[in-house]
Amino acid sequence: MPTSTSRQHTTWGFVAAGKMAAAMARDLRHAPGNRIGGVVSRTPESAAVFVRQFGGQAYATLDTMLADPGIDVVYVSSPNNLHYEQTKAALLAGKPVLCEKTFTLNAPQLAELIEIARGRQLFLMDAMWVRWLPLVSTLRELLQRGAIGQPLQLHAAFHSLPPIAAGNRFYSPALGGGALLDLGIYPVSFASLVFGAQPQEILSKAELAPTGVDTRFSAIFHYANGGVAQLAASFVGRMRHDIMILGSEGNIRIEMDRGGWKMRRLHLQQGGGTRTLTAPYKGEGYGYQAAEVRRCLQAALLESETMPLDESLAILRTLDTLRAQWGMRYPGE
């Protein structure tokens, strides 16, 4: 039967105790009904620090945490190369999972996880947290009611400047590194939201680091309905990268913070006028996805209609196509 919870709280088990886990833990306070049950980390010291900061207990192993009946849902925020095996272990143990993007290294891995989740009737979701930001909900409503007519062109990018160091996950093929999986997933997923489909044709180019992963890429997506998306991501610098959506009857510009995908304002241009919309979010914005997970579990839903599994899989197939164009492979592929 579909997993549900009638408990007063939804208790989370955290897999990994890094920066993303800490950000999610801080934002759980903005998602009523959710609480931290514990954490497991590759380094016990990191788990101990996490517990001191956020509470819960430190588990010695992943299996120990998964065997705890008090854990309602598992949040996986480990390096990209571990998402598949850790999410699979959680599902096989009967636990619903929220897994950080990029969901898995490639589409075949995710297809297997989806098959397991559906076969066991367990909730599974991609942690594409921006999908639940209030401003993105506003954008979705505008697009659905045709506020700018048919979307014709999208410009979206994400540029950041991670440290360059030996063993750094951003530049490590073994850890699933590269700008595409770390940053590019955002504009690619956003294009899927705007056009409601994956591209019919992809033209792209990337610059690869000596380690073999991409440090920057640009891509043009052509859609069956005539839409075009111009997307980019890179590790070459922090810069502001506002999103532009050009439609047949108007335009939308979304103001972004420098160095991140934090959305502040939406400017809607129709005819000769422009209207500015704001939708502030609580904390860092990660609590909304936690609230969505709790809602789905309480309603005995196996997936979220806002980020359905078939769309997550289709997006990963698009990422696989991009990497194939660059000749970029991860170990074991």
Residue pairs with C-beta under 8 A, 6 or more apart in sequence:
1 121
1 300
2 121
2 123
2 300
2 301
2 302
3 94
3 96
3 121
3 122
3 123
3 297
3 300
3 302
4 297
4 298
4 299
4 300
5 72
5 294
5 297
5 298
6 298
7 72
8 33
9 33
9 34
9 35
10 33
10 34
10 35
10 72
10 73
10 293
10 294
10 297
11 35
11 36
11 37
11 70
11 71
11 72
11 73
12 28
12 34
12 35
12 36
12 37
12 71
12 72
12 73
12 74
12 75
12 290
13 37
13 38
13 39
13 40
13 59
13 65
13 66
13 68
13 71
13 73
13 74
13 75
13 95
14 21
14 24
14 25
14 36
14 38
14 39
14 40
14 50
14 56
14 74
14 75
14 77
15 39
15 40
15 62
15 65
15 74
15 75
15 76
15 77
15 78
15 86
15 90
16 39
16 40
16 41
16 42
16 76
16 77
16 78
16 79
16 82
17 39
17 41
17 43
17 46
17 47
17 49
17 50
18 46
18 77
18 78
20 77
20 100
21 39
21 50
21 75
21 77
22 50
22 53
22 54
23 284
23 286
24 75
24 77
24 286
24 290
25 36
25 50
25 53
25 54
26 54
26 283
26 284
27 282
27 283
27 284
27 285
27 286
27 287
27 290
28 34
28 35
28 36
28 287
28 290
29 283
29 287
30 282
30 283
30 287
31 287
31 288
31 290
31 291
31 294
32 291
33 291
33 294
34 287
34 290
34 291
34 293
34 294
35 55
36 54
36 55
36 56
37 56
37 57
37 68
37 70
37 71
37 72
38 51
38 56
38 57
38 58
38 59
38 65
38 68
38 71
39 47
39 50
39 51
39 56
39 57
39 58
39 59
39 65
40 47
40 58
40 59
40 60
40 61
40 62
40 64
40 65
41 47
41 50
41 58
42 78
44 58
44 60
47 58
47 59
48 58
50 56
50 58
51 57
51 58
59 65
59 68
62 86
62 89
63 89
63 93
65 71
65 74
66 74
66 89
66 90
66 93
66 95
67 93
71 95
72 95
72 96
72 297
73 95
73 96
73 97
73 98
73 123
73 293
73 297
74 87
74 90
74 95
74 96
74 97
74 98
75 97
75 98
75 99
75 100
75 127
76 82
76 83
76 86
76 87
76 90
76 97
76 98
76 99
76 100
77 100
77 127
78 86
78 100
79 169
79 175
79 176
80 102
80 104
80 105
80 169
80 175
80 176
80 177
80 181
80 182
81 105
81 174
81 175
81 176
81 330
83 99
83 100
83 102
83 103
83 104
83 105
83 176
84 104
84 105
84 109
84 110
84 112
84 113
87 97
87 99
87 104
87 113
87 124
88 112
88 113
88 116
90 97
91 97
91 113
91 116
91 117
91 120
91 122
91 124
92 116
92 120
94 120
94 122
95 122
96 122
96 123
96 124
96 293
96 297
97 117
97 122
97 123
97 124
97 125
98 125
98 127
98 289
98 290
98 293
99 124
99 125
99 126
99 127
100 127
101 126
101 127
101 128
101 185
101 189
102 176
102 181
102 182
102 185
102 316
102 319
103 110
103 113
103 126
103 312
103 316
104 110
104 113
104 316
105 176
105 181
105 330
105 333
106 316
106 319
106 320
106 330
106 333
107 313
107 316
107 317
107 319
107 320
110 312
110 313
110 316
111 313
113 124
114 124
114 309
114 313
116 122
117 123
117 124
117 302
117 309
118 302
118 309
121 302
122 302
123 293
123 296
123 297
123 301
123 302
123 303
124 302
124 303
124 309
125 289
125 292
125 293
125 296
125 303
125 304
125 307
125 309
126 307
126 309
126 312
127 289
128 185
128 189
128 289
128 307
128 312
129 285
129 286
129 288
129 289
130 136
130 186
130 189
130 190
130 261
130 263
130 285
131 189
131 193
131 289
131 306
131 307
132 288
132 289
132 291
132 292
132 306
133 263
133 279
133 281
133 285
133 288
134 279
134 280
134 281
134 288
135 254
135 263
135 264
135 265
135 266
135 277
135 278
135 279
135 281
136 193
136 263
137 279
138 266
138 277
138 279
139 252
139 254
139 266
140 193
142 148
142 252
142 266
142 268
143 151
143 194
146 249
147 247
147 249
147 250
147 252
147 268
147 270
148 245
148 246
148 247
148 248
148 249
148 250
148 251
148 252
148 268
148 270
149 247
149 248
149 249
149 250
150 225
150 227
150 247
150 248
150 249
151 194
151 195
151 227
151 245
151 246
151 247
152 226
152 227
152 228
152 246
152 247
152 248
153 227
153 228
153 229
153 230
153 244
153 245
153 246
154 190
154 191
154 194
154 195
154 227
154 228
154 229
154 230
154 231
154 243
154 244
154 245
154 246
155 229
155 230
155 243
155 244
156 186
156 187
156 190
156 191
156 229
156 230
156 231
156 241
156 243
156 244
157 187
157 231
157 232
157 233
157 241
158 183
158 184
158 186
158 187
158 232
158 233
158 241
158 261
159 183
159 232
159 233
159 234
159 235
159 236
159 237
159 238
159 239
159 241
160 183
160 234
160 235
160 237
160 238
160 259
160 260
161 235
161 236
161 237
161 238
161 259
162 168
162 170
162 182
162 235
163 170
164 171
168 177
169 175
169 176
169 177
170 177
170 178
170 182
170 213
170 235
171 177
171 178
171 209
171 211
171 213
171 215
171 235
172 211
172 213
173 211
173 212
173 213
173 330
173 331
174 330
174 331
176 330
177 211
177 213
178 213
178 214
178 215
178 328
179 213
179 214
179 215
179 216
179 217
179 233
179 234
179 235
180 206
180 214
180 217
180 233
180 319
180 322
180 323
181 319
183 233
183 234
183 235
184 217
184 231
184 232
184 233
184 319
184 322
185 315
185 319
186 233
186 261
187 229
187 231
187 232
187 233
188 231
188 315
188 318
188 319
188 322
189 315
190 243
191 199
191 221
191 229
191 231
192 198
192 311
192 314
192 315
192 318
194 227
194 229
194 245
195 223
195 225
195 227
195 229
197 223
197 224
197 225
198 314
198 315
198 317
198 318
199 221
199 222
199 223
199 229
199 318
200 222
200 223
200 224
201 221
201 222
202 219
202 220
202 221
202 222
202 318
202 321
202 322
202 325
203 219
203 220
203 222
204 217
204 218
204 219
204 220
204 322
204 325
204 326
205 217
205 218
205 219
205 325
205 326
206 214
206 216
206 217
206 218
206 322
206 325
206 326
206 328
207 214
207 215
207 216
207 217
208 214
208 215
208 326
208 328
209 215
212 328
213 328
214 323
214 326
214 328
215 234
215 235
215 236
216 232
216 233
216 234
216 235
216 236
217 232
217 233
217 234
217 322
217 326
218 230
218 231
218 232
219 229
219 230
219 231
219 232
219 322
220 228
220 229
220 230
220 231
221 228
221 229
221 231
222 228
223 229
238 258
238 259
239 258
239 259
240 256
240 257
240 258
241 256
242 253
242 254
242 255
242 256
243 252
243 253
243 254
243 256
243 263
244 251
244 252
244 253
245 251
245 252
245 253
245 254
249 270
250 268
250 269
250 270
250 271
251 268
251 269
252 266
252 267
252 268
252 269
253 266
253 267
253 269
254 263
254 265
254 266
254 267
255 263
255 264
255 265
255 266
255 267
256 262
256 263
256 264
257 264
262 284
262 285
264 278
265 276
265 277
265 278
266 276
266 277
266 278
266 279
267 274
267 275
267 276
267 277
268 274
268 275
268 276
268 277
281 288
292 304
292 306
293 304
295 301
296 302
296 303
296 304
303 309
323 329
